[in-house]
Amino acid sequence: MEAAMKPHFFNHGRPDSDPKEMENCHWCQIRSFKTHKTIPITIVNEVDDEVLNPNFRFIDHSVITDDIPVADDSFKTGCNCASDEDCMYSTCQCLEEMATDSDEDEDEDEDDSSRNPGRRKRFAYHSSGPKAGLLRSRILQSREPIYECHKLCSCSPQCPNRVVERGRTVPLQIFRTKDRGWGVRCPVDLKKGQFVDRYLGEIITRKEADRRRAEATLAERKDVYLFALDKFENANSDDPLLAEPPEVDGEWMSGPTRFINHSCEPNMRIFARVGDRADKHLHDLALFAIQDIPAGEELTFDYVDGLEELDSDAHDSSKQKDMTKCLCGTKSCRGYLW
Ligand SMILES: C[S@@+](CC[C@H](N)C(=O)[O-])C[C@H]1O[C@@H](n2cnc3c(N)ncnc32)[C@H](O)[C@@H]1O
């Protein structure tokens, strides 16, 4: 690892540095992100001599491939709330499809519908006090999508309904585990309901994802990095992208979340987050802490969260021989990843 870092720390930045070498350097890639000074991504290996695959590239936003249509700006709409505060209430157009209002939320400590009966908070987050900006418990326990304001809305970038939109706010560290390759931890404490980061990658058609799966020598290896954007999948939809949703491939380009390992007792969960509803098929995969996570604890999520077929395969002895053994080490470990 030290040898791999040397060219970066001694050469990159000099006027005579090889631009190609710098382009392929992981440290140059992560240092180029505008968040690097305040919330850096770091890479450490205190276990062995492994380095990250040199063909992997760090990116700070997903790359939409040419085959994926993006809605024309004329089809996009934002809310026209008069103030940022208005974006918390059911009157905000961005929240029309949020399932229910917040007064059903047991731990909602700040709902003012009793004081102000015409206005019911509907957005996904707590709005004030120590929990401000954290996902509300009812949503945290559900698998409901999160609808947020975005850049075409009339509200400001500080709008309380733009948590994922504003991006990662905590540093992350990629570290070498003893038995599961690389993993990820956060050097600061995370709170239950706190947004951590998006899962990034190349956004490709399902057809292309199937082609890549078939091309990979071991299909299981490829599946590890492919996530379908299927929250709104509807086989009968006239919209081909909802009938056959795209997938995100994080194998060769992604952010730090691509190195997060699986646990059968995870401390995070992925939520579908929608910005502009015209681009629903391109919803974000947003990772949130589902419990308080102390600084330095490994971050994990359940790779088969809600996928009953894979879950039952893990208990089927005839299928187990072809499955990857799970080493999460938790009490409720299913024994196999997939
Ligand atoms: C998305 S990658 C996570 C990063 C990976 N550890 C690496 O070094 O690139 C998924 C792969 O990590 C390993 N992995 C993740 N969670 C695991 C677990 N609970 N038990 C065993 N292996 C795991 C498996 O090899 C799996 O195919």
The ligand as an SDF file (V2000), in Angstrom:
LIG
                    3D

 27 29  0  0  0  0  0  0  0  0999 V2000
  -19.7200   -4.8340   -2.8680 C   0  0  0  0  0  0  0  0  0  0  0  0
  -18.3260   -5.7390   -2.4970 S   0  0  0  0  0  0  0  0  0  0  0  0
  -17.8570   -5.0420   -0.9820 C   0  0  0  0  0  0  0  0  0  0  0  0
  -16.4090   -4.6600   -1.0140 C   0  0  0  0  0  0  0  0  0  0  0  0
  -15.4750   -5.8120   -1.0310 C   0  0  0  0  0  0  0  0  0  0  0  0
  -15.2340   -6.3050    0.3280 N   0  0  0  0  0  0  0  0  0  0  0  0
  -14.1680   -5.4670   -1.7230 C   0  0  0  0  0  0  0  0  0  0  0  0
  -13.1060   -5.7310   -1.1870 O   0  0  0  0  0  0  0  0  0  0  0  0
  -14.2330   -4.8980   -2.8230 O   0  0  0  0  0  0  0  0  0  0  0  0
  -19.0280   -7.3090   -2.1000 C   0  0  0  0  0  0  0  0  0  0  0  0
  -18.0370   -8.4290   -1.8660 C   0  0  0  0  0  0  0  0  0  0  0  0
  -17.4300   -8.2730   -0.5900 O   0  0  0  0  0  0  0  0  0  0  0  0
  -17.3730   -9.5100    0.0870 C   0  0  0  0  0  0  0  0  0  0  0  0
  -18.2990   -9.4740    1.2250 N   0  0  0  0  0  0  0  0  0  0  0  0
  -19.1340   -8.4690    1.5410 C   0  0  0  0  0  0  0  0  0  0  0  0
  -19.8200   -8.7650    2.6560 N   0  0  0  0  0  0  0  0  0  0  0  0
  -19.4290   -9.9840    3.0380 C   0  0  0  0  0  0  0  0  0  0  0  0
  -19.8000  -10.8580    4.1090 C   0  0  0  0  0  0  0  0  0  0  0  0
  -20.6910  -10.5150    5.0300 N   0  0  0  0  0  0  0  0  0  0  0  0
  -19.2060  -12.0660    4.1770 N   0  0  0  0  0  0  0  0  0  0  0  0
  -18.2840  -12.4500    3.2610 C   0  0  0  0  0  0  0  0  0  0  0  0
  -17.8880  -11.6700    2.2310 N   0  0  0  0  0  0  0  0  0  0  0  0
  -18.4460  -10.4670    2.1250 C   0  0  0  0  0  0  0  0  0  0  0  0
  -17.7910  -10.5750   -0.9100 C   0  0  0  0  0  0  0  0  0  0  0  0
  -16.6290  -11.0060   -1.5720 O   0  0  0  0  0  0  0  0  0  0  0  0
  -18.6770   -9.8100   -1.8480 C   0  0  0  0  0  0  0  0  0  0  0  0
  -18.6980  -10.4250   -3.1130 O   0  0  0  0  0  0  0  0  0  0  0  0
  1  2  1  0
  2  3  1  0
  2 10  1  0
  3  4  1  0
  4  5  1  0
  5  6  1  0
  5  7  1  0
  7  8  2  0
  7  9  1  0
 10 11  1  0
 11 12  1  0
 11 26  1  0
 12 13  1  0
 13 14  1  0
 13 24  1  0
 14 15  1  0
 14 23  1  0
 15 16  2  0
 16 17  1  0
 17 18  1  0
 17 23  2  0
 18 19  1  0
 18 20  2  0
 20 21  1  0
 21 22  2  0
 22 23  1  0
 24 25  1  0
 24 26  1  0
 26 27  1  0
M  CHG  2   2   1   9  -1
M  END
$$$$
